[in-house]
Each structure stands twice: as structure tokens, then as C-alpha cells.
């Protein structure tokens, strides 16, 4: 029986055919597949390369040939040029969709789309493994999805796409995952409730690392953080993290001031991005923008999906004015924000792992954090974090958020 999956050899043949500018029909004939299989394979496994040409750096500005705005003797910098306009090669919108066999590839400075057989085969194997591992969602996570989707989809007759786009900071999974959950009967929303069913291949899938903004790491990686600190050695760093109770239940957002070991903790109903954004907006409302900037000049956090919409935190609502700067630790490196992790140990003395936070209120959390922040530390010269925080930022800020000194 003919194997319906493309082999590595078949993918090598596709790559060779693209270099020789063969048609999809001819490539398909060579590997004994349908030409639509070849087309889908190429479009599903395109890699993007921002590489320049021989002797010329990468530059995709439409004005690059006759630029009137570049200062004489300086290099073009699209990041700061207000006249920058991205140019995309018009040939990439039609077959073969890639630059493998393009005769101008060695002289072109635009972004290139490449089909790489090795990368395509690895991505295929990863997807195949992932598709056979099932779905990992807790009952509370499913309940939260139902509470969001039922009013939008069943009552207001919105599409899944519309719901995901408008509630992207609350729905912490992709549109495709939601369709999979509906097809598997996990959600209370059914296919019959959808005004127009978008058909996806129904395969159980493990919960993947979801990012609201897929470009959130650009310019915000840990190496960027190190460079930023070198340029600003006297800046105060704040570390941010999530402390979970039971999976799918209430969680804590912790905000740790490294310079004085002081920590705020805010109770959230669900571990989603919107709750994090709402907390920072409420902090700005309470302390006003100048104090906010003084408290949070730079924030270091991990790669959790609840932190994957950094622009909503960095910038003021409906404004282009920046109020803070966010950076991310490397995956699996909690030691890069070790000061915050040490303070979490004190939280765990009171709320051990596996303890539900669902019956707690913010007042309960404030009482806990008042005790922790009043705990004198040897490294702080026998002062408490609250005492140092009050000296550095004033005595009223902690009180505004319910943190008081405990004898």
C-alpha cells in the first residue's frame, strides 16, 4: 500500500525540483504524489530568512534604491525611520511561493521564503508526535472557556475567530485548539452552534506553548536584558511571576522589587493575559503615571502565555507613550530571576503547593504579604523589605495596596 505521508526522500526531491524551477506537476510526478500535496507541503513548511545579498546587508524598505531621507554617510535604520515601508516580493504570492530557484536570489536584499527539506521533515515529525499525545486541560480551564464562549457563540452567534480576536487576552489557546475541543465534545459549544464551521483535521493535540503576540520575544530576550542593564547599570529591576494554586483555579501575580526584596501579590480569577494587564492598569490609576514609571522602569519575567502580550503592559491604554520595559528569561531558567523565586518560598510556607486559592480574597493575600514584607532579613542589614520600600518610594504606596507593617 502506498504511504500517504511524505518521506524525507520525497521532501529532498521537492527541494531539488524547486531549485531547478520545475512545476508542481512535474515534481509531483517525480515523487508519485498529487500536485496539491506538493503545494500544501511547500506552503505549510516555509522558513523566512532576512538575509541580504552578496556585499549588501538585508534591507526591505521600498525606498531603499532612491532614499531621500537617509543622512549622507550613515546606514539605513528601519527601526527608527518614520519613512520606512516594508516591501514584499510580489512573486511570493503565487507558485512556487518560495525563493529556492529564483535567479535574483543572490542579488536580492528583501526577506526570503525558503523551502528546506530538513526543516520541513523535522517540523512534520514534531507535529506528528504532538498530534498523538491527547489534550491537557483541567476541568476549571474548560469551565473558564465555556463561560467565555457560550455567551459569544451560542447567544450572540459570533464566530470562533471573532471571539478569539476580541478576547485574545482571556482565551489562552489558539483558534484551532478551540475547534479541536469542540469536535471532541469537550466544550458545551457544539458544531451546530457555529454559524459557519471552519473544517480542521480532527486530531487530539497536546496543549502547546501559546503566545498572544508571536513576536513578543523580539528585542526582549534575556541577552537583550543583559545589554540593557549594562547600558543602564543604576536602574531598578522588578521581577514578575505567577504562583499557582490548583490547576485552572485562582492564581497570584507576584511583583518583586529586587532592590529591597519587597513583593506585591495580586489574586486573579484565571491565569490569563487580560488579568495581568488589568492589574497594571489599576496600579497606574492608583499611583498615577510618574510614580508608575518610577516603580516599574524595567520588568523581568518568564515565558508564560499570560505575559505574552507585553505591549499592553508597556504602553498606556490607547496611547503610544511607554510606561515600562519588559524582558523575558530563557526557558527553563528560573534562576535568572532568583530573587523572586526565593520570596516565593515564603509564600509556600503559608500556601503550600497544591493548596487551592479559590476561597481566598485579596484581603487575605494582603495580610499574608504584610507578614512576609515585615519579615526582617539579614541581607537587608536586619531591616524588613517594607521598611526599605517605604524609604525608597514613600510610606503611602504600600498602604494603598493593603500592605501594612506587622509587629
Secondary structure, DSSP 8 states (H G I E B T S, - for coil): ---SS--HHHHHHHHHHHHTT--HHHHHHHHTS-HHHHHHHHHHTEEEE---BTTB----BTTSSS-SSS-TTS---TTT-TT--B---GGGGSTT-SSTT-TTTTT--S-EEEE-HHHHHHHHHHHHHHHTS-----HHHHHHHHHHHIIIIIIS---HHHHHHHTTTT--S-HHHHHHHHHTT-SS--GGG-SS---------------SSTTTTTTTSHHHHHHHHHHTTT--EEEEEEEESSTTS-EEEEEEETTTTEEEEEEESSS-HHHHHHHHHHHHHHH-HHHHHHH-SEEEE---GGG--HHHHHB-TTS--B---EEE--TT-GGGGHHHHHHHHHHHHHS-TT---TT--HHHHHHHHHHHHTSEEGGGTTEEHHHHHHHHH-SHHHHHTT-----
